[in-house]
Amino acid sequence: MSPTTMAGPPPVVLYVGIEWDQLPDSFAPEVKQRIKAGIAQAMTDLRALGVDARWCGVPTDPPAAVALVRAAVAATPVDCVLIGAGLRKTDQVLLLFEQIVNAVHAACPGAALCFNTVPEDSADAVRRWLGTPARR
């Protein structure tokens, strides 16, 4: 079922990722720029699906990042949380990834979780969960 055929408001998708300028130094500057452009394109692609897509860029400091995520999910009911690959695939931020997943689970246990491999496949990750009934 696509969001355009669903009754009521569009599903809310929170896209959580490391703010591109906060990526570890192991990421080359051109990679950081490519990720920044990819995030912008991902937001466009998500909105084209008909979802209410919201970006939540977090720093690499776990307490600050968790506070931002908690505030974002407290602001509105969230149907799906997309967690970016930079949080999941970067060993230097494993603790941050775990804390964000647990904060999301505690704050909105009914939200679907999905994961991308790069910003450009974010819409595909969300699309996998659009048929999942929203549990607001």
DRENKOLNU-622404 format. One record per residue (C-alpha): residue number from 1; residue in three letters; x negated, y, z. Coordinates in nm, 3 decimals, decimal comma. Each point is the difference from the previous one (the first is absolute). Layout:
# residues N
+------+-------+---------+---------+---------+
! lose ! titor !       x !       y !       z !
+------+-------+---------+---------+---------+
!  NUM !   ALA !       X !       Y !       Z !
...
+------+-------+---------+---------+---------+
***
This chain:
# residues 136
+------+-------+---------+---------+---------+
! lose ! titor !       x !       y !       z !
+------+-------+---------+---------+---------+
!    1 !   MET !   0,000 !   0,000 !   0,000 !
!    2 !   SER !  -0,143 !   0,339 !  -0,088 !
!    3 !   PRO !   0,035 !   0,306 !   0,224 !
!    4 !   THR !   0,210 !   0,170 !  -0,266 !
!    5 !   THR !   0,265 !  -0,273 !   0,026 !
!    6 !   MET !   0,004 !  -0,003 !   0,380 !
!    7 !   ALA !   0,278 !   0,184 !   0,182 !
!    8 !   GLY !  -0,100 !   0,273 !   0,240 !
!    9 !   PRO !  -0,324 !   0,189 !   0,037 !
!   10 !   PRO !  -0,317 !  -0,129 !  -0,164 !
!   11 !   PRO !  -0,228 !  -0,223 !   0,204 !
!   12 !   VAL !  -0,271 !   0,184 !   0,190 !
!   13 !   VAL !  -0,353 !  -0,121 !  -0,076 !
!   14 !   LEU !  -0,288 !   0,121 !   0,215 !
!   15 !   TYR !  -0,335 !  -0,035 !  -0,174 !
!   16 !   VAL !  -0,276 !  -0,011 !   0,262 !
!   17 !   GLY !  -0,360 !   0,029 !  -0,106 !
!   18 !   ILE !  -0,327 !   0,153 !   0,099 !
!   19 !   GLU !  -0,003 !   0,362 !  -0,108 !
!   20 !   TRP !  -0,226 !  -0,013 !  -0,304 !
!   21 !   ASP !  -0,252 !   0,250 !   0,143 !
!   22 !   GLN !  -0,025 !  -0,210 !   0,319 !
!   23 !   LEU !  -0,114 !  -0,319 !  -0,175 !
!   24 !   PRO !  -0,323 !  -0,148 !   0,135 !
!   25 !   ASP !  -0,328 !   0,125 !  -0,146 !
!   26 !   SER !  -0,040 !  -0,336 !  -0,175 !
!   27 !   PHE !   0,252 !   0,132 !  -0,257 !
!   28 !   ALA !  -0,174 !   0,204 !  -0,273 !
!   29 !   PRO !   0,142 !   0,351 !  -0,065 !
!   30 !   GLU !   0,132 !  -0,102 !  -0,343 !
!   31 !   VAL !   0,180 !  -0,296 !   0,160 !
!   32 !   LYS !   0,157 !   0,234 !   0,256 !
!   33 !   GLN !   0,121 !   0,226 !  -0,283 !
!   34 !   ARG !   0,142 !  -0,300 !  -0,187 !
!   35 !   ILE !   0,184 !  -0,108 !   0,316 !
!   36 !   LYS !   0,137 !   0,353 !   0,048 !
!   37 !   ALA !   0,136 !  -0,002 !  -0,356 !
!   38 !   GLY !   0,132 !  -0,353 !   0,047 !
!   39 !   ILE !   0,194 !   0,101 !   0,313 !
!   40 !   ALA !   0,158 !   0,291 !  -0,185 !
!   41 !   GLN !   0,098 !  -0,232 !  -0,286 !
!   42 !   ALA !   0,131 !  -0,260 !   0,246 !
!   43 !   MET !   0,230 !   0,259 !   0,159 !
!   44 !   THR !   0,132 !   0,094 !  -0,344 !
!   45 !   ASP !   0,052 !  -0,367 !  -0,088 !
!   46 !   LEU !   0,177 !  -0,073 !   0,330 !
!   47 !   ARG !   0,236 !   0,293 !  -0,044 !
!   48 !   ALA !   0,072 !  -0,120 !  -0,354 !
!   49 !   LEU !   0,129 !  -0,323 !   0,158 !
!   50 !   GLY !   0,264 !   0,211 !   0,170 !
!   51 !   VAL !  -0,138 !  -0,032 !   0,352 !
!   52 !   ASP !  -0,060 !   0,277 !   0,249 !
!   53 !   ALA !  -0,380 !  -0,036 !   0,006 !
!   54 !   ARG !  -0,201 !   0,174 !   0,271 !
!   55 !   TRP !  -0,379 !   0,013 !   0,027 !
!   56 !   CYS !  -0,160 !  -0,039 !   0,341 !
!   57 !   GLY !  -0,371 !   0,060 !  -0,043 !
!   58 !   VAL !  -0,190 !  -0,089 !   0,315 !
!   59 !   PRO !  -0,347 !   0,072 !   0,128 !
!   60 !   THR !  -0,234 !  -0,284 !   0,093 !
!   61 !   ASP !   0,031 !   0,085 !   0,371 !
!   62 !   PRO !   0,239 !  -0,269 !   0,132 !
!   63 !   PRO !   0,180 !   0,205 !   0,270 !
!   64 !   ALA !   0,062 !   0,290 !  -0,239 !
!   65 !   ALA !   0,106 !  -0,233 !  -0,282 !
!   66 !   VAL !   0,241 !  -0,195 !   0,219 !
!   67 !   ALA !   0,152 !   0,325 !   0,129 !
!   68 !   LEU !   0,061 !   0,116 !  -0,359 !
!   69 !   VAL !   0,161 !  -0,330 !  -0,097 !
!   70 !   ARG !   0,221 !  -0,001 !   0,309 !
!   71 !   ALA !   0,112 !   0,355 !  -0,075 !
!   72 !   ALA !   0,074 !  -0,089 !  -0,363 !
!   73 !   VAL !   0,215 !  -0,301 !   0,086 !
!   74 !   ALA !   0,176 !   0,191 !   0,279 !
!   75 !   ALA !   0,099 !   0,276 !  -0,245 !
!   76 !   THR !   0,238 !  -0,220 !  -0,200 !
!   77 !   PRO !   0,102 !  -0,365 !  -0,021 !
!   78 !   VAL !  -0,248 !  -0,183 !  -0,223 !
!   79 !   ASP !   0,100 !  -0,292 !  -0,219 !
!   80 !   CYS !  -0,343 !  -0,096 !  -0,128 !
!   81 !   VAL !  -0,356 !   0,085 !   0,103 !
!   82 !   LEU !  -0,266 !  -0,027 !  -0,268 !
!   83 !   ILE !  -0,347 !  -0,030 !   0,150 !
!   84 !   GLY !  -0,280 !   0,096 !  -0,232 !
!   85 !   ALA !  -0,288 !  -0,227 !  -0,092 !
!   86 !   GLY !  -0,255 !   0,240 !   0,147 !
!   87 !   LEU !   0,132 !  -0,087 !   0,344 !
!   88 !   ARG !   0,012 !  -0,371 !  -0,063 !
!   89 !   LYS !  -0,304 !  -0,068 !  -0,214 !
!   90 !   THR !  -0,258 !   0,217 !   0,173 !
!   91 !   ASP !  -0,180 !  -0,180 !   0,283 !
!   92 !   GLN !  -0,096 !   0,326 !   0,170 !
!   93 !   VAL !   0,367 !   0,074 !   0,076 !
!   94 !   LEU !   0,129 !  -0,344 !   0,103 !
!   95 !   LEU !   0,092 !   0,121 !   0,349 !
!   96 !   LEU !   0,185 !   0,296 !  -0,153 !
!   97 !   PHE !   0,192 !  -0,235 !  -0,232 !
!   98 !   GLU !   0,104 !  -0,221 !   0,290 !
!   99 !   GLN !   0,112 !   0,296 !   0,209 !
!  100 !   ILE !   0,205 !   0,146 !  -0,286 !
!  101 !   VAL !   0,170 !  -0,331 !  -0,076 !
!  102 !   ASN !   0,088 !  -0,043 !   0,368 !
!  103 !   ALA !   0,124 !   0,360 !   0,029 !
!  104 !   VAL !   0,224 !  -0,047 !  -0,304 !
!  105 !   HIS !   0,129 !  -0,331 !   0,131 !
!  106 !   ALA !   0,081 !   0,151 !   0,341 !
!  107 !   ALA !   0,162 !   0,315 !  -0,139 !
!  108 !   CYS !   0,205 !  -0,155 !  -0,282 !
!  109 !   PRO !   0,009 !  -0,378 !   0,035 !
!  110 !   GLY !   0,264 !  -0,034 !  -0,271 !
!  111 !   ALA !  -0,206 !   0,171 !  -0,268 !
!  112 !   ALA !  -0,154 !  -0,211 !  -0,271 !
!  113 !   LEU !  -0,379 !   0,014 !  -0,023 !
!  114 !   CYS !  -0,177 !  -0,009 !  -0,333 !
!  115 !   PHE !  -0,355 !   0,047 !  -0,117 !
!  116 !   ASN !  -0,164 !   0,127 !  -0,316 !
!  117 !   THR !  -0,335 !  -0,098 !  -0,144 !
!  118 !   VAL !  -0,068 !   0,345 !  -0,148 !
!  119 !   PRO !   0,216 !   0,316 !   0,002 !
!  120 !   GLU !   0,109 !  -0,068 !  -0,356 !
!  121 !   ASP !   0,189 !  -0,320 !   0,094 !
!  122 !   SER !   0,189 !   0,158 !   0,290 !
!  123 !   ALA !   0,331 !   0,005 !  -0,188 !
!  124 !   ASP !  -0,039 !  -0,372 !  -0,073 !
!  125 !   ALA !  -0,056 !  -0,070 !   0,370 !
!  126 !   VAL !   0,314 !   0,194 !   0,096 !
!  127 !   ARG !   0,201 !  -0,149 !  -0,285 !
!  128 !   ARG !  -0,060 !  -0,346 !   0,148 !
!  129 !   TRP !   0,200 !   0,111 !   0,306 !
!  130 !   LEU !   0,278 !   0,210 !  -0,153 !
!  131 !   GLY !   0,232 !  -0,299 !  -0,007 !
!  132 !   THR !  -0,049 !  -0,044 !   0,374 !
!  133 !   PRO !   0,303 !   0,147 !   0,180 !
!  134 !   ALA !  -0,083 !   0,318 !   0,186 !
!  135 !   ARG !   0,017 !  -0,056 !   0,373 !
!  136 !   ARG !   0,054 !   0,346 !   0,137 !
+------+-------+---------+---------+---------+
***
